[in-house]
Amino acid sequence: MRNGIIRMALAAILVLAAPAAAIEVLATPDAAPRRLALVGGMLITGLDEPPVHHAAVLIEGDRIKEVGRAAALKIPPDAEIIDTRGRVMMPGLIDLHVHLIILGHGDYDRWDPWIDQNRLVERVMEISARQLLMAGVTSAVDLGGTLKESLSVRDRIRRGEIPGPRLWMSGPWITRDLGDYYKGLDTQLLVDTPADAARATERLAKAGVDVIKAYVGLRPEHYRAIVETAHRNRLKVHAHVYDPVDVRNALEAGIDVLTHAGSAGTPPYDPDLVKAIVVKETPVVITAAHRVWLYPATLEFPERLQDPGLEEDFGPQIWEEVRRSLADFPRLAYFSTTDREMFFGAASLKQWIEAGAVMGMGTDSGTPMNFHTEALWREIKAHVDMGMPKQRAIAAATRINARILGMEKDLGTIEPGKLADLIVVRGNPLFDITALSHVEVVVKDGVVHTSQARRAAASH
């Protein structure tokens, strides 16, 4: 077997990139190797089973062919080999709540008109998508953005023109209250009656969105109209809910995913409401970390806001705008109620873990200081900090999220026949969950991506 495994010389096969490049693609969809083998590392399959040590994963085209101990598998002589010794292989992460149109800027009131006036909407979404992919997120649900650019970025990724996760896009959300958001971008659809809500849902379905986001101000009849129309078009509905009344209304209307529930300064819900959600097995995606854990982490380590990697990803124009917006972050309006959120944060998250709810993972990434480069590992860590076993937390971000998407036959675990979405991380996340912040190689649809850091390491 030793003679059948060669160490993959990443530096030798990579084309040297311009200094600003944040991602290297080892194989494009048009030139993907027929066979790929990841060999030698520990394998977390995503299933409720012990890891496989000294494992190998064989890939043909965009599908996983074989999985097992490396010593028991025959590596095809023409396979391209990725040496994963000393590393962990696991399923690509899935994020059920991202926002490509924002990437950590501190002030929506300034950001939205700024990207509109500078015609940067699609460019920002491209940057966000690339950051997510290189953070190990191979699939994501975008819950709020402009319709045209959302669908364009999704489709360009599908065609292999730009790097990014496999995307489910909601486009504009449906709401009865436009709030204080900038009105120059079509990120919202304002409705009044249930008939309006049904028409808005139908319009989005015909435009080609993948999911529907139900936002604020909706009554039971609005939720029902949205759900009935979406389901008729074979689309799932994610509801943005905090208030217990909204949570119950959305639940009883048949909403598919409850997102945010309990993460923004609300006390734990009544046990009867939690039990109803658990019994119905309606998934909850809490997005717990984006204020409650992120704010104190930034107070302790504000240097994260000066990360040169972000500067490189954003480019000078966007970087300067984002940097200025975060210069005095404790005084940002976005964090004005964070003290209350932190007071209830642990109990709000624990209620779902301890109740045995179906919990997916989503981050609300792109919100202030919540960079796409690190959002999902922080969210997973928050769940682990509050008592969720590490293996269960990893499963929530892989296998459970795939099931919530209705993609469990293709995604979420490393098994023969499934799509070849894998990541390689430095360190063992079953020992220290923050190992998920050290993603070195990403494989999506059998196509290999690596960061400059990995390239540099391979050249020594």
C-alpha positions as CSV (number, residue, x, y, z in Angstrom):
1,M,0.0,0.0,0.0
2,R,2.9,2.4,0.8
3,N,4.0,2.2,-2.8
4,G,0.5,3.0,-4.0
5,I,0.3,6.3,-2.1
6,I,2.3,9.3,-3.2
7,R,2.4,12.7,-1.5
8,M,0.6,15.2,-3.5
9,A,2.9,18.1,-4.3
10,L,0.4,21.0,-4.2
11,A,2.9,23.6,-5.0
12,A,4.0,21.9,-8.1
13,I,0.5,21.7,-9.6
14,L,-0.7,25.1,-8.6
15,V,-0.5,28.1,-11.0
16,L,1.1,30.9,-9.1
17,A,-1.6,33.5,-8.4
18,A,-1.5,37.3,-8.2
19,P,-0.9,38.6,-4.7
20,A,-4.6,39.4,-4.1
21,A,-5.8,35.9,-4.9
22,A,-7.5,34.4,-1.9
23,I,-8.3,31.0,-3.4
24,E,-6.6,28.5,-5.6
25,V,-8.5,25.9,-7.7
26,L,-6.7,22.7,-8.2
27,A,-9.1,21.4,-10.8
28,T,-12.0,23.2,-12.6
29,P,-15.2,21.4,-13.4
30,D,-14.2,21.2,-17.1
31,A,-10.8,19.7,-16.2
32,A,-11.6,17.7,-13.1
33,P,-9.6,14.6,-12.7
34,R,-11.5,11.4,-13.3
35,R,-10.3,9.9,-10.0
36,L,-9.2,11.6,-6.8
37,A,-8.1,10.0,-3.5
38,L,-7.8,11.6,-0.1
39,V,-5.5,9.2,1.9
40,G,-4.2,8.8,5.4
41,G,-6.2,11.0,7.7
42,M,-8.9,10.4,10.3
43,L,-12.4,10.4,8.8
44,I,-15.5,11.8,10.4
45,T,-18.3,10.4,8.2
46,G,-21.1,12.6,9.6
47,L,-22.9,9.6,10.8
48,D,-23.4,8.6,14.5
49,E,-20.4,6.3,14.5
50,P,-16.8,6.4,15.6
51,P,-14.3,7.9,13.2
52,V,-12.3,5.8,10.8
53,H,-8.6,6.1,11.4
54,H,-5.9,6.1,8.6
55,A,-8.8,6.3,6.1
56,A,-9.1,6.9,2.4
57,V,-11.9,8.4,0.4
58,L,-12.0,7.6,-3.4
59,I,-13.8,10.0,-5.7
60,E,-14.8,9.6,-9.4
61,G,-16.1,12.7,-11.1
62,D,-18.4,14.5,-8.7
63,R,-19.3,11.4,-6.6
64,I,-17.7,9.4,-3.7
65,K,-16.8,6.0,-4.9
66,E,-15.4,4.2,-1.9
67,V,-14.7,4.9,1.8
68,G,-12.7,2.9,4.3
69,R,-9.4,2.3,5.9
70,A,-6.6,3.2,3.4
71,A,-5.0,-0.2,3.9
72,A,-8.1,-2.0,2.7
73,L,-8.8,0.1,-0.4
74,K,-7.1,-0.1,-3.8
75,I,-6.0,3.3,-4.9
76,P,-6.4,3.5,-8.7
77,P,-3.0,4.2,-10.3
78,D,-4.3,7.2,-12.2
79,A,-5.8,8.8,-9.2
80,E,-4.7,12.2,-8.0
81,I,-3.7,11.8,-4.4
82,I,-4.2,14.3,-1.6
83,D,-2.1,13.2,1.4
84,T,-4.3,13.8,4.6
85,R,-2.0,12.2,7.1
86,G,-2.1,14.1,10.4
87,R,-5.4,15.8,9.4
88,V,-9.1,15.1,9.7
89,M,-11.4,14.5,6.7
90,M,-15.1,15.3,7.1
91,P,-18.2,16.3,5.2
92,G,-18.3,19.8,3.8
93,L,-20.1,22.2,6.1
94,I,-23.6,23.4,5.4
95,D,-24.8,26.9,6.6
96,L,-28.6,27.4,6.7
97,H,-28.5,31.2,7.2
98,V,-26.0,33.4,5.3
99,H,-26.2,36.9,3.7
100,L,-23.9,37.2,0.7
101,I,-24.9,40.9,0.2
102,I,-23.2,41.9,3.5
103,L,-19.7,40.8,4.7
104,G,-19.2,42.2,8.2
105,H,-19.7,46.0,7.8
106,G,-21.0,47.7,10.9
107,D,-23.8,49.9,9.7
108,Y,-26.5,48.8,7.3
109,D,-27.7,52.4,6.9
110,R,-24.4,53.3,5.3
111,W,-23.5,49.9,3.6
112,D,-26.7,49.4,1.5
113,P,-26.6,52.7,-0.3
114,W,-22.8,52.6,-0.6
115,I,-22.7,49.3,-2.4
116,D,-25.7,50.4,-4.5
117,Q,-24.2,53.7,-5.6
118,N,-20.8,52.1,-6.2
119,R,-22.4,49.2,-8.2
120,L,-20.8,46.6,-6.0
121,V,-23.7,44.3,-5.1
122,E,-22.6,41.4,-7.2
123,R,-19.0,41.9,-6.5
124,V,-19.7,41.8,-2.7
125,M,-21.7,38.6,-3.2
126,E,-18.8,37.0,-5.1
127,I,-16.4,37.8,-2.3
128,S,-18.7,36.4,0.3
129,A,-19.3,33.2,-1.6
130,R,-15.5,32.6,-2.0
131,Q,-14.9,33.3,1.7
132,L,-17.6,30.8,2.7
133,L,-16.2,28.1,0.4
134,M,-12.7,28.5,1.8
135,A,-14.0,28.3,5.3
136,G,-15.3,24.9,4.5
137,V,-18.9,25.7,3.7
138,T,-19.7,23.7,0.6
139,S,-23.5,24.4,0.7
140,A,-25.4,27.4,2.0
141,V,-28.9,29.0,2.2
142,D,-28.9,32.8,1.5
143,L,-31.8,34.4,3.3
144,G,-32.1,37.9,2.0
145,G,-30.6,39.7,-1.0
146,T,-31.4,41.4,-4.3
147,L,-33.1,39.0,-6.7
148,K,-31.1,39.6,-9.8
149,E,-27.7,39.3,-8.2
150,S,-28.7,36.4,-6.0
151,L,-29.7,34.3,-8.9
152,S,-26.7,35.4,-11.0
153,V,-24.1,34.5,-8.4
154,R,-25.9,31.1,-7.7
155,D,-25.9,30.3,-11.4
156,R,-22.3,31.4,-12.1
157,I,-21.2,29.2,-9.2
158,R,-23.1,26.3,-10.7
159,R,-21.4,26.8,-14.1
160,G,-18.0,26.9,-12.4
161,E,-17.3,30.5,-13.4
162,I,-16.7,31.7,-9.8
163,P,-15.9,29.8,-6.6
164,G,-18.5,29.4,-3.9
165,P,-20.8,27.0,-2.1
166,R,-23.8,25.3,-3.7
167,L,-26.4,27.9,-3.0
168,W,-30.1,28.0,-2.2
169,M,-31.3,31.7,-2.7
170,S,-34.3,33.4,-1.2
171,G,-33.9,36.7,-2.9
172,P,-36.0,39.4,-1.2
173,W,-37.8,38.4,1.9
174,I,-41.6,38.9,2.4
175,T,-42.6,41.4,5.0
176,R,-45.4,43.6,6.3
177,D,-42.9,46.2,7.6
178,L,-40.0,47.6,5.6
179,G,-38.3,48.9,8.7
180,D,-35.4,51.3,8.5
181,Y,-33.6,49.5,5.7
182,Y,-32.4,51.3,2.6
183,K,-35.2,51.2,0.0
184,G,-32.9,51.5,-3.1
185,L,-32.2,47.8,-3.2
186,D,-34.9,45.2,-3.8
187,T,-34.1,43.1,-0.7
188,Q,-37.7,43.2,0.5
189,L,-41.2,42.6,-0.8
190,L,-43.9,44.6,1.1
191,V,-47.2,42.9,1.5
192,D,-50.4,43.8,3.3
193,T,-53.1,41.1,2.8
194,P,-52.6,37.3,2.7
195,A,-53.4,37.5,-1.0
196,D,-50.5,39.9,-1.4
197,A,-48.3,37.4,0.5
198,A,-49.4,34.6,-1.8
199,R,-48.7,36.7,-4.9
200,A,-45.3,37.7,-3.6
201,T,-44.4,34.1,-3.0
202,E,-45.6,33.1,-6.5
203,R,-43.6,35.9,-8.0
204,L,-40.4,34.7,-6.3
205,A,-41.1,31.1,-7.3
206,K,-41.5,32.0,-10.9
207,A,-38.3,34.1,-10.8
208,G,-36.4,31.0,-9.8
209,V,-35.6,31.3,-6.1
210,D,-34.8,28.1,-4.1
211,V,-36.4,29.0,-0.8
212,I,-38.8,31.6,0.6
213,K,-38.0,33.8,3.6
214,A,-41.0,35.0,5.7
215,Y,-39.9,38.1,7.6
216,V,-41.7,40.4,10.1
217,G,-45.2,41.7,10.8
218,L,-46.9,38.5,9.5
219,R,-50.1,37.2,11.0
220,P,-51.2,33.5,10.9
221,E,-53.1,34.0,7.7
222,H,-50.0,35.5,6.0
223,Y,-47.9,32.6,7.1
224,R,-50.5,30.1,5.8
225,A,-50.7,31.9,2.4
226,I,-46.9,31.9,2.1
227,V,-46.6,28.2,3.1
228,E,-49.4,27.0,0.8
229,T,-48.0,28.9,-2.2
230,A,-44.4,27.9,-1.6
231,H,-45.2,24.2,-1.0
232,R,-47.3,24.2,-4.2
233,N,-44.2,25.4,-6.0
234,R,-42.1,22.8,-4.1
235,L,-40.2,25.4,-2.1
236,K,-39.5,25.5,1.7
237,V,-40.2,28.5,3.9
238,H,-37.8,29.8,6.5
239,A,-39.4,32.1,9.0
240,H,-37.5,34.9,10.8
241,V,-39.1,34.8,14.3
242,Y,-38.2,35.9,17.8
243,D,-41.5,36.8,19.6
244,P,-43.2,33.7,21.1
245,V,-46.5,34.7,19.3
246,D,-44.7,34.7,15.9
247,V,-43.0,31.4,16.7
248,R,-46.2,29.7,17.4
249,N,-48.0,31.3,14.4
250,A,-45.3,30.2,12.1
251,L,-45.2,26.7,13.6
252,E,-48.9,26.2,13.3
253,A,-49.0,27.5,9.7
254,G,-46.5,24.8,8.7
255,I,-43.3,26.8,8.3
256,D,-40.4,24.5,7.4
257,V,-37.6,26.1,9.4
258,L,-37.7,28.5,12.4
259,T,-34.7,30.7,12.2
260,H,-33.3,32.9,15.0
261,A,-35.9,31.6,17.5
262,G,-34.6,32.7,20.9
263,S,-31.4,34.4,19.9
264,A,-32.0,38.1,20.3
265,G,-32.6,38.9,23.9
266,T,-35.8,37.0,24.4
267,P,-36.2,34.9,27.6
268,P,-36.5,31.1,27.1
269,Y,-39.8,30.2,25.6
270,D,-42.6,28.5,27.4
271,P,-41.9,24.8,27.8
272,D,-45.2,24.0,26.1
273,L,-44.1,25.9,23.0
274,V,-40.7,24.2,22.9
275,K,-42.4,20.9,23.4
276,A,-44.8,21.5,20.5
277,I,-41.8,22.4,18.2
278,V,-39.9,19.3,19.3
279,V,-42.9,17.0,18.9
280,K,-43.6,18.3,15.4
281,E,-39.9,18.0,14.6
282,T,-39.8,21.5,13.0
283,P,-36.1,22.4,12.7
284,V,-34.8,25.4,14.5
285,V,-31.7,27.4,13.4
286,I,-30.8,29.6,16.2
287,T,-27.9,31.8,14.9
288,A,-26.8,32.1,18.5
289,A,-23.2,33.3,18.1
290,H,-23.5,36.4,16.0
291,R,-24.0,38.8,18.9
292,V,-23.9,36.9,22.1
293,W,-20.6,35.1,21.5
294,L,-19.1,37.3,18.9
295,Y,-19.2,40.6,20.7
296,P,-17.3,39.6,23.8
297,A,-14.8,37.7,21.7
298,T,-14.1,40.9,19.8
299,L,-13.7,42.9,23.0
300,E,-11.2,40.4,24.1
301,F,-9.4,40.2,20.7
302,P,-10.2,43.3,18.6
303,E,-7.2,42.4,16.4
304,R,-9.5,40.1,14.5
305,L,-10.9,43.2,12.9
306,Q,-7.5,43.9,11.3
307,D,-7.1,40.5,9.7
308,P,-4.9,40.9,6.6
309,G,-6.8,38.1,5.0
310,L,-9.9,40.1,5.1
311,E,-8.1,43.1,3.6
312,E,-6.8,40.8,0.8
313,D,-10.2,39.3,0.1
314,F,-12.1,42.7,0.1
315,G,-9.7,44.8,-1.9
316,P,-8.8,48.4,-1.0
317,Q,-12.1,50.1,-1.6
318,I,-14.3,47.6,0.3
319,W,-11.7,47.0,3.0
320,E,-11.4,50.7,3.9
321,E,-15.2,51.1,4.1
322,V,-15.6,48.0,6.3
323,R,-12.6,49.0,8.5
324,R,-14.0,52.5,9.1
325,S,-17.4,51.1,10.0
326,L,-16.0,49.0,12.8
327,A,-13.5,51.5,14.3
328,D,-15.8,52.1,17.3
329,F,-17.8,48.9,17.2
330,P,-19.1,49.0,20.9
331,R,-21.2,52.1,19.9
332,L,-22.8,50.6,16.8
333,A,-26.6,50.5,16.9
334,Y,-26.4,46.8,15.9
335,F,-24.9,46.0,19.4
336,S,-27.1,48.3,21.4
337,T,-29.1,45.5,23.0
338,T,-26.3,43.0,23.2
339,D,-26.1,43.1,27.0
340,R,-29.7,41.8,27.2
341,E,-28.9,39.2,24.5
342,M,-25.9,38.0,26.5
343,F,-28.0,37.8,29.7
344,F,-30.4,35.4,28.1
345,G,-28.1,33.9,25.5
346,A,-27.0,30.7,27.3
347,A,-30.5,29.8,28.5
348,S,-32.0,30.5,25.1
349,L,-29.7,28.1,23.3
350,K,-29.7,25.5,26.0
351,Q,-33.5,25.2,25.9
352,W,-33.3,23.7,22.4
353,I,-30.3,21.4,23.1
354,E,-31.8,20.0,26.3
355,A,-35.2,19.6,24.8
356,G,-33.9,17.5,22.0
357,A,-35.1,19.8,19.2
358,V,-34.1,19.2,15.6
359,M,-31.3,21.7,15.4
360,G,-29.7,22.9,12.2
361,M,-26.8,25.3,12.0
362,G,-26.9,28.7,10.6
363,T,-24.8,31.8,11.3
364,D,-26.5,35.0,9.9
365,S,-23.0,35.5,8.5
366,G,-22.3,38.9,6.9
367,T,-23.9,40.8,9.8
368,P,-21.6,43.3,11.6
369,M,-18.2,41.7,12.5
370,N,-19.7,38.3,11.6
371,F,-17.3,37.5,8.8
372,H,-18.0,34.7,6.4
373,T,-14.5,33.4,7.0
374,E,-15.2,32.2,10.5
375,A,-18.9,32.4,11.2
376,L,-19.8,28.6,11.1
377,W,-17.1,27.4,13.4
378,R,-18.0,30.0,15.9
379,E,-21.7,29.0,15.8
380,I,-20.8,25.3,16.2
381,K,-18.5,26.2,19.2
382,A,-21.4,28.2,20.8
383,H,-23.5,25.0,20.7
384,V,-20.7,22.9,22.1
385,D,-20.1,25.5,24.8
386,M,-23.7,25.1,25.9
387,G,-23.6,21.3,26.2
388,M,-24.1,19.9,22.7
389,P,-21.7,17.0,22.1
390,K,-19.1,17.7,19.5
391,Q,-20.1,14.9,17.2
392,R,-23.8,16.0,17.4
393,A,-22.8,19.6,16.6
394,I,-20.8,18.5,13.6
395,A,-23.7,16.4,12.5
396,A,-26.0,19.4,12.8
397,A,-23.8,21.3,10.4
398,T,-23.6,18.5,7.9
399,R,-26.1,15.6,8.0
400,I,-29.0,17.3,9.8
401,N,-28.7,20.4,7.6
402,A,-28.7,18.2,4.5
403,R,-31.9,16.6,5.7
404,I,-33.5,20.0,6.4
405,L,-32.7,21.0,2.9
406,G,-34.2,17.8,1.6
407,M,-30.7,16.8,0.2
408,E,-29.9,13.9,2.5
409,K,-29.5,11.5,-0.5
410,D,-26.7,13.6,-1.9
411,L,-25.1,15.6,0.9
412,G,-24.2,15.6,4.6
413,T,-22.2,12.4,5.0
414,I,-19.2,10.8,3.4
415,E,-20.6,7.6,1.9
416,P,-20.4,6.0,-1.5
417,G,-22.7,7.5,-4.1
418,K,-23.0,10.9,-2.5
419,L,-21.7,14.1,-3.9
420,A,-18.0,14.6,-3.2
421,D,-18.2,17.5,-0.7
422,L,-15.4,17.1,1.9
423,I,-13.1,19.3,3.9
424,V,-9.7,18.6,5.4
425,V,-8.9,20.3,8.7
426,R,-5.8,20.6,10.8
427,G,-6.5,19.2,14.3
428,N,-9.2,16.9,15.6
429,P,-12.6,18.7,16.1
430,L,-13.8,15.8,18.3
431,F,-11.1,16.9,20.8
432,D,-11.2,20.7,20.1
433,I,-14.1,22.0,18.1
434,T,-12.1,25.1,17.1
435,A,-10.1,22.8,14.7
436,L,-12.9,23.6,12.3
437,S,-11.3,27.1,12.0
438,H,-8.3,25.5,10.3
439,V,-9.7,24.3,7.0
440,E,-6.8,23.5,4.6
441,V,-8.5,21.8,1.6
442,V,-12.0,21.9,0.3
443,V,-13.5,19.5,-2.1
444,K,-16.8,20.4,-3.7
445,D,-18.4,18.2,-6.4
446,G,-15.1,16.5,-6.7
447,V,-13.3,19.8,-7.5
448,V,-10.4,20.6,-5.2
449,H,-9.8,24.1,-3.7
450,T,-7.0,25.1,-1.4
451,S,-5.9,28.3,0.2
452,Q,-2.6,30.2,-0.2
453,A,-1.7,29.1,3.3
454,R,-1.9,25.5,2.3
455,R,0.0,26.2,-0.9
456,A,2.8,27.8,1.2
457,A,2.9,24.9,3.6
458,A,3.2,22.5,0.8
459,S,6.2,24.3,-0.7
460,H,8.4,23.8,2.4
